[in-house]
């Protein structure tokens, strides 16, 4: 699989119900941590597995990843309250 296809597929896996800006922030901030801690899950192309792994390892991730993940969580909660 080419590197470009892998990157595009990986990016698609990280999409969720959160607003697009929060998704982009998590993807940018957490991709190095995902590659480091969740490479096996990333290879499965399962968004749920990658998400679960990231949450499981959140204490090990960079401060930027933690902050982006928290912002995404808050955006998801706000969206649910508004529904």
C-alpha positions as CSV (number, residue, x, y, z in Angstrom):
1,X,0.0,0.0,0.0
2,X,1.4,3.4,-0.9
3,X,2.2,5.9,1.8
4,X,-0.3,8.4,0.5
5,X,-3.1,5.8,0.5
6,X,-2.2,4.7,4.0
7,X,-2.2,8.3,5.3
8,X,-5.6,9.0,3.7
9,X,-7.1,5.8,5.0
10,X,-5.7,6.5,8.5
11,X,-7.2,10.0,8.4
12,X,-10.6,8.6,7.4
13,X,-10.5,6.2,10.4
14,X,-10.2,9.1,12.8
15,X,-13.4,10.8,11.7
16,X,-16.2,10.7,14.2
17,X,-19.4,12.6,15.1
18,X,-17.4,15.6,16.5
19,X,-17.3,18.9,14.6
20,X,-14.8,18.9,11.8
21,X,-12.4,21.3,13.5
22,X,-12.1,19.1,16.5
23,X,-11.5,16.0,14.3
24,X,-8.8,17.8,12.5
25,X,-7.1,18.9,15.7
26,X,-7.1,15.4,17.1
27,X,-5.8,13.9,13.8
28,X,-3.0,16.4,13.7
29,X,-2.1,16.4,17.4
30,X,-2.4,12.7,18.0
31,X,-1.2,10.9,14.9
32,X,2.4,10.5,16.2
33,X,1.0,9.1,19.4
34,X,-1.4,6.8,17.5
35,X,1.5,5.5,15.4
36,X,3.6,5.0,18.6
37,X,1.0,3.3,20.9
38,X,-1.7,2.0,18.5
39,X,0.1,0.8,15.3
40,X,-1.6,-2.6,15.5
41,X,-5.0,-1.1,15.8
42,X,-4.2,1.3,13.0
43,X,-3.4,-1.6,10.7
44,X,-6.9,-3.1,11.3
45,X,-8.5,0.0,9.7
46,X,-11.0,0.0,12.5
47,X,-11.9,3.5,13.7
48,X,-13.4,2.0,16.9
49,X,-10.2,0.0,17.7
50,X,-8.0,3.1,17.1
51,X,-10.2,5.3,19.2
52,X,-10.3,2.7,22.1
53,X,-6.5,2.3,21.9
54,X,-6.0,6.1,22.0
55,X,-8.3,6.4,25.0
56,X,-6.5,3.5,26.8
57,X,-3.2,5.2,26.2
58,X,-4.2,8.8,26.7
59,X,-2.0,9.3,29.8
60,X,1.0,8.4,27.7
61,X,0.2,10.8,24.8
62,X,1.7,14.3,24.2
63,X,0.1,17.3,25.9
64,X,-1.2,18.5,22.5
65,X,-2.9,15.2,21.9
66,X,-4.5,15.2,25.4
67,X,-5.7,18.8,24.8
68,X,-7.2,18.0,21.4
69,X,-8.9,14.8,22.6
70,X,-10.4,16.8,25.5
71,X,-11.7,19.5,23.1
72,X,-13.2,16.8,20.9
73,X,-14.9,15.1,23.8
74,X,-16.3,18.5,25.0
75,X,-17.6,19.2,21.4
76,X,-19.3,15.8,21.3
77,X,-20.9,16.4,24.6
78,X,-22.1,19.9,23.6
79,X,-23.5,18.4,20.4
80,X,-25.4,15.8,22.3
81,X,-26.9,18.4,24.7
82,X,-28.0,20.5,21.7
83,X,-29.7,17.6,20.0
